[in-house]
Amino acid sequence: MSETRWGSIAEVAVAMGVSTDTVRRRITDGSIRAVKFGPRLIRVDMTSVEKSMRPMAGYAA
């Protein structure tokens, strides 16, 4: 079993190329997993971020 990798909301936003608000929306809608470590510290499961990304059908890169 692999170890879970955790990242901050800011780190995830940079890695995905989106705003921190977008990351927070994805946490709220359940498409990516996050946990609270205390009253203010939130960490995002980087594996769930990778799994939430999917290729676009019909898109030629």
Secondary structure, DSSP 8 states (H G I E B T S, - for coil): -----EE-HHHHHHHHTS-HHHHHHHHHHTSS-EEESSSS-EEEEHHHHHHH----TT---
